[in-house]
Amino acid sequence: MLGILGDVNAIMDPEIHAQVFDYLCELWQNLAKATMLTDKYKQGKLHAYKLICNTMKRRQDVSPNRDFLTHFYNIMHCGLLHIDQELIIKTVLSSARDEPSGPARCVALCSLGIWICEELVHESHHPQIKEALNVICVSLKCFFVFVFFLLLLQFTNKTVAHVACNMLHMLVHYVPRLQIYQPDSPLKIIQILIATITHLLPSTEASSYELDKRLVVSLLLCLLDWIMALPLKTLLQPVHATGAENDKIEKSVLNCIYKVLHGCVYGSQCFSNPRYFPLSLSDLASVDYDPFMHLESLKEPEPLHSPDSERSSKLQPVTEVKTQMQQGLISIAARTVITHLVNHLGHYPMSGGPAMLTSQVCENHDNHYSESTELSPELFESPNIQFFVLNNTTLVSCIQIRSEESIPGGGLSAGLASANSNVRIIVRDLSGKYSWDSAILYGPPLVSGLSEPTSLILSLSHQEKPEEPSTSHECLEDITVKDGVSLQFRRRFRETVPTWDTIRDEEDVLDELLQYLGVTSPECLQRTGVSLNIPAPQPVCISEKQENDVINAILKQHTEEKEFVEKHFNDLNMKAVEQDEPTPQKPQSAFYYCRLLLSILGMNSWDKRRSFHLLKKNEKLLRELRNLDSRQW
């Protein structure tokens, strides 16, 4: 009936005009009730919501009262949380792609990020997903939304690109759930981030605007978090990129990561060399991802004072000074990412205890020369501490502390015989602060009452040793070489330290020790999964005949030496004088073990003189230490 009336304001009779609007007031209640109907009236409900929104977004001379606003927000809240979310998601996706207003597009991107997080957290419990589509459709939706984020990273409006980067940064916390839906999507995101940084870096270096450089910094930090969320095995997967000569070049994702970081540190001119070019956007084109998808331009009003205006030109000297301060932003961020990768991708420091990057250990802790609870000038009077700079990037503190006694398991020395002092290394660099305690190990634990002197008398008499029950697995291998010589190797998979009491005469002590190291310290293995006592594969340049000749020569020499000893065993010059075990001497210097460790690490060599420097202990150094510790992440 209202549609037949047309424009009700054209009604001449005031009473009839009033009756129409009186009915419209009553109709409002029905309009609100229409939003509560079942899904059978879906189209009508959508029109009702559209009419309500059009009514509210009109500018009113009088603000709506509180009751009306409460009712309106309740209706919109129920509509947004309705089971059928398809139209809402479609609208948000469209706004993220085509919305002409920058702030509105940023709001749409934030909404998409929140929606993805909720979808990943609730998994298959999403009410808007139809049973026929199941979880696979959800993963496809999530992946296409990622495409929008990654496309917007290349967008000309840096604010929108920043928001897209922040959304990707937030989704790092949901990588395990994301891999359930789309296993290869995290790796794809890393590749696209690499290509995006490669694409933006040349123009960003030439730009004088801070926002451009901060965008690349945000992308680098986002890339870092995505890398940290994936295991090293995943990062070593190959990436197939097309080279300049249309040849397929196979390289790992980690290789591309270090190439783009190298370009960020030393400049984009490195990318001109094909060997240092990581990935381009065209290399990542696929069915799921179109890097050149068209996005609508933003229609923003021009700022009041543009950079080209006369007023802005007067501020150029200030801008130039600020630009000089910003030149190193990208380089410092890239160096920070590299430091994190070196420290975390299967390398030191460990993932727990004081070795973490959030370590609060300081030079005055466990230091019996300092009683202060905080860093103070008193610390510099301690003879057991020195400060160094390594490679002009890392501040290293070396402290000699007393070893802890009466600790279950032996503490740092794991129950082995050790010195009465340990060395603590505290490292501060771009990635944060972490510490490392080390102890010098002499051998098995000392047993009281068994301090007999060691006899170094050569003897050929093989005393029978009682065989002790051993839980280690044994296997025999016979290897026949040239001239009929048979070698028999006994391999024992032991988990205890081999000692003279447990080693039998026919066993090789060095072989047993190498096998023990491989079992207890797998990080020492030169080849993953292959024990240290297993010979390396035969070199290509050496034939099997040459290898057999070398083995036979060694066996021949062993036989001749054995015959010589048997022949001249009773000669006086073949017997050694008994040697008394030397008594241990306590070092007089409070920095002795620190100096010993630095010498073992090669820090005192001539090759390290240019990269390893001793710092003076003064107030300036103390201020820098306090400043660095106050910036702990």
Secondary structure as UniProt FT lines:
FT   HELIX           2..5
FT   HELIX           8..10
FT   HELIX           14..34
FT   TURN            35..36
FT   HELIX           39..41
FT   HELIX           42..57
FT   HELIX           66..80
FT   HELIX           86..98
FT   HELIX           102..122
FT   HELIX           123..125
FT   TURN            127..128
FT   TURN            131..133
FT   HELIX           134..152
FT   TURN            153..154
FT   HELIX           158..170
FT   HELIX           171..174
FT   HELIX           175..181
FT   TURN            183..184
FT   HELIX           185..206
FT   HELIX           210..228
FT   HELIX           232..235
FT   STRAND          238..242
FT   TURN            244..245
FT   STRAND          248..252
FT   HELIX           253..266
FT   HELIX           268..272
FT   HELIX           274..276
FT   HELIX           281..284
FT   TURN            291..292
FT   TURN            307..308
FT   HELIX           310..313
FT   TURN            314..315
FT   HELIX           316..326
FT   TURN            327..328
FT   HELIX           329..344
FT   HELIX           353..355
FT   TURN            363..366
FT   TURN            368..369
FT   HELIX           377..381
FT   TURN            383..384
FT   STRAND          385..390
FT   TURN            391..393
FT   STRAND          394..402
FT   HELIX           408..413
FT   TURN            414..415
FT   STRAND          417..418
FT   STRAND          421..429
FT   TURN            430..431
FT   STRAND          432..438
FT   STRAND          441..443
FT   TURN            448..449
FT   STRAND          473..480
FT   HELIX           482..484
FT   STRAND          486..493
FT   TURN            500..502
FT   TURN            505..506
FT   HELIX           509..520
FT   HELIX           522..524
FT   TURN            528..529
FT   TURN            532..533
FT   TURN            540..541
FT   HELIX           544..567
FT   TURN            569..570
FT   HELIX           572..574
FT   TURN            590..591
FT   HELIX           592..600
FT   TURN            601..604
FT   HELIX           606..608
FT   TURN            609..611
FT   STRAND          612..614
FT   HELIX           619..630
//
